[in-house]
């Protein structure tokens, strides 16, 4: 139990600086008043914290933390959820694109110590990455095209 508590607190302590960066980014980029950001950030932080705890408590299915977060957020925002309006109205004030930039930078920094492992993957991984990104882009464009034609928007 002590080890579980230590692991959970360690993982949550990594999340706290990320939330600070996101909060400051929101203030600077969007000039959102802090009183509008704090409730949404608190709800989001609670979802992430609960996801970290769940990920460490439940071994089957072995889902990563972001999957638990996505699941909990989806359940909380279901039309039948009594807290749907509270969650959507408060978390909706957090701009997604402003949030993504520091998170991607943080993720890039976190893989910095894994460069020797990345070098072992060789140049073939770059080709695979390009194929995956292009496939995702063209697949999304195809789906968008079909939906727009189906709804008579083009």
C-alpha positions in Angstrom: 0.0 0.0 0.0 2.9 2.4 0.8 4.4 1.7 -2.6 1.1 2.4 -4.3 0.7 5.7 -2.5 4.3 6.7 -3.3 3.8 5.8 -7.0 0.5 7.7 -7.3 1.9 10.8 -5.5 5.0 10.7 -7.7 2.9 10.6 -10.9 0.5 13.3 -9.7 3.5 15.5 -8.8 4.6 15.2 -12.4 1.2 16.4 -13.6 1.1 19.5 -11.3 3.8 21.4 -13.3 2.0 20.6 -16.5 -1.2 22.1 -15.1 0.8 25.2 -14.0 2.2 25.6 -17.6 -1.2 25.1 -19.1 -2.7 27.6 -16.7 -0.1 30.2 -17.5 -0.4 29.5 -21.2 -4.2 30.1 -21.1 -3.7 33.4 -19.2 -1.1 34.7 -21.7 -2.5 33.4 -25.0 -6.3 33.8 -24.5 -6.4 36.4 -21.7 -8.9 34.2 -19.9 -9.6 35.5 -16.4 -8.2 33.1 -13.7 -11.7 32.8 -12.1 -12.9 31.3 -15.4 -10.0 28.8 -15.6 -9.7 27.6 -12.1 -13.0 25.5 -12.0 -12.2 23.8 -15.3 -8.6 23.2 -14.4 -9.7 21.7 -11.0 -12.2 19.4 -12.7 -9.7 18.3 -15.2 -7.0 17.8 -12.5 -9.4 15.6 -10.5 -10.2 13.5 -13.6 -6.5 13.0 -14.3 -5.7 12.3 -10.6 -8.5 9.7 -10.4 -7.2 8.2 -13.6 -3.7 7.8 -12.2 -5.1 6.2 -9.1 -7.3 3.8 -11.1 -4.5 2.9 -13.5 -2.3 1.9 -10.5 -5.1 0.1 -8.6 -6.6 -1.9 -11.5 -4.3 -4.3 -13.3 -6.9 -5.8 -15.7 -7.5 -4.3 -18.2 -4.0 -2.8 -18.5 -5.0 0.6 -19.8 -2.7 3.6 -19.8 -3.7 6.7 -17.8 -4.9 8.7 -20.7 -7.4 6.0 -21.6 -8.8 6.0 -18.1 -9.0 9.9 -18.3 -10.8 9.7 -21.6 -13.2 7.1 -20.2 -14.0 9.1 -17.1 -14.4 12.3 -19.0 -16.7 10.6 -21.5 -18.9 9.2 -18.7 -19.0 12.5 -16.9 -20.2 14.3 -20.0 -22.8 11.7 -21.1 -26.3 13.3 -21.6 -27.6 11.3 -18.6 -24.8 12.5 -16.3 -26.0 14.8 -13.5 -22.7 16.7 -13.7 -22.6 17.0 -17.5 -23.4 20.8 -17.6 -20.9 21.6 -14.8 -18.1 19.7 -16.4 -18.8 20.8 -20.0 -19.3 24.5 -19.1 -16.1 24.7 -17.0 -13.7 22.5 -18.9 -15.0 24.1 -22.1 -13.4 27.4 -21.1 -9.9 25.8 -21.5 -8.6 26.3 -25.1 -7.4 23.0 -26.5 -4.7 24.3 -28.8 -3.1 26.4 -26.1 -3.1 23.3 -23.9 -1.5 21.0 -26.5 1.6 23.1 -27.2 3.2 22.9 -23.7 2.1 19.3 -23.4 3.9 18.3 -26.6 7.0 20.2 -25.5 6.8 18.4 -22.2 6.5 15.1 -24.0 9.4 15.9 -26.3 11.6 16.7 -23.3 10.6 13.5 -21.6 11.9 11.3 -24.4 15.2 13.2 -24.5 16.9 10.5 -22.3 15.7 7.8 -24.8 17.8 9.0 -27.7 20.1 5.9 -27.7 17.0 3.6 -28.0 15.6 5.8 -30.8 18.9 5.5 -32.7 18.7 1.7 -32.5 15.4 1.9 -34.4 17.3 3.1 -37.5 16.1 5.3 -40.3 13.2 2.9 -41.1 11.2 4.3 -38.2 11.2 7.7 -40.0 9.6 6.2 -43.1 7.0 4.4 -40.9 6.2 7.6 -39.1 5.8 9.5 -42.4 3.5 6.8 -43.8 1.4 6.7 -40.6 1.1 10.5 -40.5 0.2 10.7 -44.2 -2.3 7.9 -43.9 -3.9 9.5 -40.9 -4.2 12.8 -42.8 -5.6 11.4 -46.0 -7.9 9.1 -44.0 -9.3 12.0 -42.1 -9.7 14.1 -45.3 -11.5 11.2 -46.9 -13.9 10.8 -44.0 -14.5 14.6 -43.9 -15.1 14.7 -47.7 -17.7 11.8 -47.4 -19.5 13.5 -44.4 -19.6 16.9 -46.2 -21.0 15.3 -49.4 -23.5 13.2 -47.4 -24.8 16.3 -45.6 -24.9 18.3 -48.8 -22.4 20.9 -47.5 -20.3 20.7 -50.7 
